[in-house]
């Protein structure tokens, strides 16, 4: 909901007046956008001129992107635009006040009847919003300003020494100027607040993992292993440390039974992980430590038999469901509580270096068949991609691919590259799926 070109707003207002006044009048009219005093010798002309701009105070502290430089450049600037509407008609050098009054009346009715311009506004077969503003949630609100006759005289006194012209004043809001995109990625906030625990109960303290990746061979650095806390893993082939999460804690085995539990925005409900049904997850719960190696498939049994659940990349909360027993006479009483939760990121792992196909496109594959097309609450997964610092745009069909676009396939992305990565070299790829990032990866162009 932001733009760089303010003239697109004027173009949309101009088209609204052109189309609707022509329908009301039964004939075409000219709509110009120049200063009123420059409109000379016009026949049936309505002039709409942007004469002032101010910042909208309500959105002055509107939230924006983090990680931009300077920081304020990531915040969209909200503007109110001020227009003056004037009618113009003169035939044979004769001033025609009646026709001018008719024209401005029709123009004012247009703005009254259509006070909001958005993607879905059409008059007849004509789309009103400029094509370059469509698809981004842009909304243009039009409001007649209550300017007094005295204020009108003051306005025209600065422009003309003659009688004030017939005019109406409009405020158009709120127009957001496009902010700068982030140049760095901020870390994920996974825990905040004050936590109170009963003495002797189980609690989780921190999570950690190791990220393994291969820098470009020309660097001579070899395989790198970087410890991360909170844990951020990628689902890789078995036997590689990238997929192991270690959670430290206290009193984790103090009760008779315990079950590991996952929560996430990508899950319909919390999932209990049965270690017996998921031996390849390698779940180990010790007194002060939990080890877990997530896999693409999680087997769940809610009473109707084992069912395979496909894991989706994203941010997950890990907790322990603690079950304790005590006896009251011959009766066994059960008490259950959940520990605090720790967040971890489970991201996609990019496979070996993609190569250009015959259509000049790269296919970026994901290891372990992690699905990118599974819907979450009937909505597509949130996937972002940048290559060599350029942010790529997602499209929904292969026919729509142009340079700088990517298409989401079941287990990877089909990318049509920009020209800035055509020369031989290594270009960094940053890919996030539902907030979880892939391992560091470089595209090698030969």
Number of C-alpha atoms within 10 A of each C-alpha: 14 18 19 10 12 13 12 16 21 19 15 20 21 20 17 25 25 21 22 24 25 16 14 13 12 9 10 15 18 16 21 18 17 13 15 20 10 7 17 11 15 15 16 20 22 28 24 26 20 18 11 11 13 10 15 17 11 9 15 13 13 11 11 18 16 18 17 18 13 8 13 17 18 20 22 23 22 21 20 18 21 20 23 19 19 24 27 26 22 17 11 6 10 9 13 13 14 9 16 20 17 13 22 22 14 19 26 18 16 18 20 13 10 16 14 15 22 20 18 10 14 14 13 9 7 12 18 23 24 18 11 10 19 14 10 12 10 18 20 18 16 21 16 16 14 10 11 9 10 8 11 16 14 12 13 16 13 8 12 12 8 8 9 15 16 14 16 20 18 21 18 23 19 21 23 22 17 17 18 19 17 18 14 11 10 9 7 14 8 15 11 6 4 5 7 6 10 7 8 10 15 24 22 21 14 18 22 18 22 22 22 20 16 14 17 18 11 9 7 8 10 12 11 11 14 10 12 14 14 22 23 27 30 27 28 25 13 15 9 13 18 23 26 26 25 19 23 17 17 16 16 23 16 16 14 10 14 18 15 20 19 18 18 16 14 17 15 10 10 13 18 19 19 17 16 11 14 16 11 15 22 15 20 13 17 15 13 16 19 19 17 18 21 22 21 18 18 20 18 18 14 9 6 7 8 12 13 11 12 15 18 25 28 22 23 22 17 21 21 24 16 21 16 14 12 11 9 7 7 6 8 9 11 10 9 12 13 16 17 17 20 19 22 25 23 26 26 30 27 23 14 13 14 15 15 13 9 7 7 11 18 19 19 21 21 21 19 19 17 24 21 22 15 15 12 14 11 7 9 13 21 15 17 17 21 15 20 15 15 17 15 18 17 19 14 12 10 15 8 11 19 15 14 18 20 27 19 21 16 13 17 21 20 17 25 21 21 15 9 11 16 10 10 9 13 18 17 16 18 20 22 18 20 20 18 23 24 24 23 16 22 20 20 17 15 9
